[in-house]
Each structure stands twice: as C-alpha cells, then as structure tokens.
Amino acid sequence: MTTKQIDQEESKKRKRKELKALGFIIVVLFPMLSVFAVGGYGLIIWLMQIFGGVTPH
C-alpha cells in the first residue's frame, strides 16, 4: 500500500468515528440534557413553593 492509500483509509476511519460521536450527541446526549434541565428547573420551582409558599399574583 502506498502512503496515499493509508492516509485515505485513516481519513475514512476518522470520519466514521466523528459521525458516530455526532450521532451519540444528537440521539443520546442532547435529549438527556434537556430532560435533566427541565426536570431540575421543575424541582427547583417545587422546592421554592414548599419552603416559601405559593407566590401571590
């Protein structure tokens, strides 16, 4: 194999790894972070209402 062929194969492997990482971020990480963020915000509001009472309008 020539150096050029080896570089092309390494480039393909790196691209495949980057696409897998992007897929993981989009499919797993972002949804988990959004659920945790919304759940955490709800927990904070709930705890504020427990200890501080309902805020008047």
SULPEQUI-V87915 format. One record per pair of residues at least 12 apart in sequence whose C-alpha atoms are under 10 Angstrom apart, sorted by the first residue. I is the first residue (numbers start at 1). J is the second residue. Records with the same first field share a line. If there is no record, write none. Layout:
I: J ; J
This chain:
none
